[in-house]
Amino acid sequence: MANLFLTPQKIVTGEEALSFSKDIIKTFGNKALIVTDDIMVKLGNVKRLTDSLNEIGISYVVYSDINSEPCDYMIEKGAELYNTSDCDFLIAIGGGSPMDAMKAVAVVTAIGGNINDYMGKIITTELPPMCAIPTTAGTGSEATQFTIINNTTENIKMLLKGPSLMVNLAVIDPIFTITAPAAVTAATGLDALCHAVEAYTSVKSFSMSDTMAVSAIKRIFDSKLGLYECYSNGKNTEARANMATAAIEAGMAFNNSSVTIIHGMSRPIGALYHVPHGLSNAMLLDKCLRFAVSGCPEKFCQLAKEIGVYKEGMSIEEGADRFIESVSLLCKKLEIQTPAEFGIDKDDFISKTVKMATDAISSGSPANTRRNPSKEDIIEIYKALFENN
């Protein structure tokens, strides 16, 4: 069976990646809409970018209103600014939210209408050139054909996709991730882990996506340069570079395979309770993997071997369980909050499990799980998140 493997047109990685990228950016146009958030402005990351643009004579206007997960009204405002400012390309700098917002703004400026009009549609229209500069290591938006936008009318997270949403340039410079706080580092890093594990265990996985997924997982669990090192020693630039590579590898893995039950169940939690995307994924990791493992225990066992926790003589099931235990232990070391610790009311959450399960199934992601969950299965997993509360 033939498989298509999509990647960004160009990827520049390593220290001084932004400086190296200037000649490429110069070919995109004359005026950029910079999509970002207020934190990136305050930390000086936007200034690093604008200084580089000034050096090559590129004009720009800064849109820094993406201060939460992107919503339809943010996209409308960004598209209006793009058009009234006569911009001809876009740059996103920040985490997954600015990058997702940039893609959505590009869709509206190129095709018109409201971003909610594109729910469930494949985006194939040529878009303005896009450059993504991630400042967290996890979301993978710089490497994917997807964007997730909150539809505030329906109170759901829309998953939009299409090859046109692949960026023209991804700039992976670890200097930008140094500023990420420990909690953000943990949540986004576990988002990358979800991307990689789901891609590897998806019904749509194939050899090239598996290669990227396994490499990302090994990097994340690396005892010296992995996620926990970034969390506990954020100034370690070598570890930050390793995790930045893991994030884009995981992004390319699920972009060409798929995510599964975790992401399908995570989006409704984010939409209803405004839990950051990486954190809502992390909350679900243990319970979802324990559900999914019986669908492909051999793949989970192989992951135990890849990260060095498999012991000689273990059965496939024991090896698979050891990998999931390692994931759960990492979540504990990273002090991942439960829904209750985040402040979600148990009774309110339980009352919404039917809607959340319906929305999760409708997204299509759970159907990519090798153990295909029913609506009732998903409701029970949601309820299990409050088992110890």
N, C-alpha and C positions, 0 to 999 in steps of 0.2 A: 504493500500500500504506500502510495506517495504522500509526503507530508511537506507543507510549506512552512519555512522558518523565517519569520519576520524580525528585523532588527532596525534600530534607528539608522538613518543614512550614514551618520558619522558619530563616533564616540571618541572623546578625548579624555584620557584618564591620567591621574598622577598629580604631583605637586606642580604648580604653575600651569595647570591645564587651561585656565581662563586666558592667560597671556598667550599661550600657544594657539588658542581658538580665535584670536582677534581677526586674523585674515579670512577665516571662514565666515565669521559673523558679518564682516564687511560686505560679503557678496549677497546678503539677504535683503538689503534694502537701504533706505535712507533714514527712516525714523521708526524706532521700536516702541511698542507698548510694553513696559516692564510690569509684569503681574507679580505681586508679592504681598507681604503683610507688614504691619507696623513694627513687629519685632525685628524683622530683617533690616528695616531702616535704622532702628535704634542700635542694633549690634554692629552696624557699619558694613554689613554684607552688600547692601544695595550700593553704597558708595564705592566699594571695590569694583563693582560692575560698571557703574557710571563713569568712574575714572578711566576704565579701559575703553569704554565707548567714546569718551572725549578724545582719547589718544588717536582714534581712527576716524574721527569726524562724523560719528553717527549721532543724530539727534534722538531724543527719547522723551517720553512722558511716563511718570510713575503712577501706577494704580495699586495702592497699598491697602485696599479694603478687604482682602481675603483673610480676615482675622478669626475665622472659624472654618469648619468644613463648608465647601462652596455651595451656595444656594442659587436658585434660579434668578433671584433679583440682583445678586452680585454680578451674574453673567450679563444681564441686561445692561447694567451700569457700565461694566467694562467694555462691552461692545459699542455703546454710545460714545465713550471716551475715545476708543480706537478710531471710530469714524470721524468724529468732530475734530480730532487732532491730526488727521491725515497720516496716520501710521500705515506702514506697509509690511511690517513683520512683528513678531512677538517674542519676548524673552520671559521665562518664568524663573524666579529665584526664590527658593524656600523649600518647604516640605511638599507632601503630596497635594495639599489643598491648592496652593498657587499653580502647580503644574496641571492639575485637573481643570482648574478654572481657566488657565490659558487655552487649553484645547477647546473648551466649550465656547469661549469668546471667539476663537478662530472660526468655529462652525457657524456661529450666528453672523459674524461679519461677512463670511463668504457666501452663505446661503440665504440668510434672512430669517425672519420669524422669531419665535421664542424658543429657548433651549428645551422647554418641556415638549415641544412639537416633535422632538427627535427621539423620544423614548421608544425603545424597541426597534429603531431603524439602524441600518448599517450605513455608516458615513463613508462615501466614496468620492465626493466632490473634492477637487483640489483646494487646499487651504493655504493661507499665507504661510511663509516660512516660520518655523518655530524652533526655539532653542530652550532647552531645559537645563537648569543648574540646581541640582538637589543639594539641600543643606542638612538633610537627614539621610541615614542609611537604612532604607527599609521599604518605602512605598513602591518603588520600582516604576512609577509613572513615566519616568524619563525613557523607559524601554518598552512601553506597551502601547497597544492600540485601543486602550480603554480610558474612560473618564467617568467619575462618579459624581453626580450632582444631586443635591437635595431639591426635590420637587415640593415646594411648601404648600401647594394647593392640595396635593394628594397625601402629603406627609409620608413620603417614601423616598428612598435613595434610588435614583435612576442610574443604571449601568448603560452607558453609551459605548459603542464600539465601531471600529472600521479602520482599514489600513491608512486612511488619510490622517488619523489621529497619531500616527507615529511621528515623532519629532524629527526635524532635519539634523539637529545637532544636540548631543547630550554631553555636557561638560562635567566630569566627575573629578572634582578637586577636593581632597580631604581637608583643606584649610577651612572650607565652609562648614564642615560637620563638627569642627572643634567647639563651636558655640552652642551645640545642642545640649540641653540639660540632661541629667542622668535619667530622669523619668521618661523623657522623650526618646532618648537613646534606646532605652529598654523596650518601649512600646513599638517603635518603628523597626527595631532589630527583630523583634518577634513577628512583626508583620512580614518581614523578609523570610523568616523561617516558615511561616504559614504558606507563603507563595511557593517556596521550594518543595515543602513536603506535599502540599496539595497537588502541585504540578507533577511530581514524581509518582504519586499514587492515583492520579486521575485516569479515567477510562480513555482519555485522549492523549496520554503520554506516549512518547516515542523516543528513539535513541538520542537525538540531539537535545530535546528538552530534558531528558534524564541526565545527560552529561552536565548541563548547566545547573540543574537542581542539586545534584549530588555535590558538585563543587561548592555551591553556595552553602549547603548544610555543613560541610566539613569546615569551611571558613568560619561560620557562625559558632561552631563548637570548639574551635581552636583554643587550646588552653592558654596560649600566650598572646594571641592577636585577635581573639574572637569577641563575641558580644559582651561577655561578662567583663573582659578587660576594658573595653570602651566604656562600660557602665561605671566601673570602679576607678578608672584612670583615664578620664576624658581627654587629657592632653597628649596621650600616646598617639602620635600622628601615624605611626606604622600600623597600629591596630585600627585606627580610623580609616586608613586607606584600604585595609583588608576588608572591613565591613562595607565600605562603599562599593568595592568590587563584588562582594557577596550580594548586595542589594540589586545591582544591575544584572547579575547572573540569574538571581531568583526572578527578577522581572521578566527577563527574556524567556525563562523556563515556563512561567505560567502564561505569558503572552502567546506562546505557541502550543501549549498544552491547555490547561485551564485550571482555575481554582475549583474547589469542591464545597463540601458541607460547611466548613468554618466560615468562609466569606459569605456564603448564602445566608447563614444565620446571623452573622455579625452586622450586616447592613441594617436590618430592622431595629436592632438595639441602638445603633448610632442615630437612626432617623428619629426614634421616639424619645430617647433619653440623652442625646447629644454626647454620647461617649466617643472620644477620639477613636478613629478607625483601628489603629494598631492595638489600642488597649482592649477594644471590644473583641478583636480576634484573639488576643492573649487570654482573655477571660474564658473563651470557649475551647482553647487548645486541648486540654486534657480530656474533657468529656467527649469532644468530637472525634479525637483520634482513637479513643477507646471504643467508640461506636464503629468507626470505619475499619479498624484493623482486621476484622475477620474477612473483609472483602479481598484483601491481598496481604496476608501475613508475611509472605516471602519477601515482599518489597520493604516492609517495615523492618524485618530481620536484617535485610541487606544494609539498611541505614544504620542499624546497630553496629554492623561490621565496619562501615565506613567511618564512624566516629569513634571506634575503638572501645565500645562497651560490651560487645558480644564476647562471651567466654566459650572456649572449646568445650564441646559436649552439649551445649544448649540446643533444645529443639527449636524449630522455626518459630513456634508460638512464644517460647521463652525469650528468644532474641528480639522478637517484635515488641514484647512487653517491656524489655529492657530499654529499647529506644524511647518508648513513650514515657517511661519513668525518668529518663534523662531529660526529656523535654519538660516534664512537670517540675523536676528539680531546678532546672534553669529558670523557670517562671518564678519559683519561690526565691531563688537567689536574687532575682531582679525585682523582688517585692511588688509583684503585679497585684493590683487591687481586684477584689471580687466585686460583683455588682452591688452587694450590700455596702462594702467599704467605699465604693464610689458615691453612695448616697441614694441608690435606687430603692424605692419602697417595694418590699416583697409582694404585698397583696396587689399593688398596682401592676407590677410586672407580670404576676401570674394571670391577672385578668386580661392581659394583652397577648398572651401566648398564642391564641388561635390566630389573631391578626398577623403576628410576627411570623408564625409558621406558614401562613398563606403567602405572605410576601416573600419569604425565603424560597419556597417552592417555585413561586412565579418567576424569580430571578433566573432560574435554570441551573444555577451553580450546584445545588445539592445532587442533581441528577448525574453529575460527572463523577460522583463518588462510586467506588467499585462495590460497596455495599449500599445500594440505593435506598435512601431513607423515605419512609412514608411521612405524611403530615403528622400522624400520631407520634412517630419516633422523634420528630423535631420538637414537638410540644414537650415530650418527656425530657429531652436534653435541656431545653430552656428551664424547666422546673428544677432539674438537678443542679443548676447553678446556685440555688439557694438551699441545698441539702444541709449544709452545716450552719445555717443562719436561722 
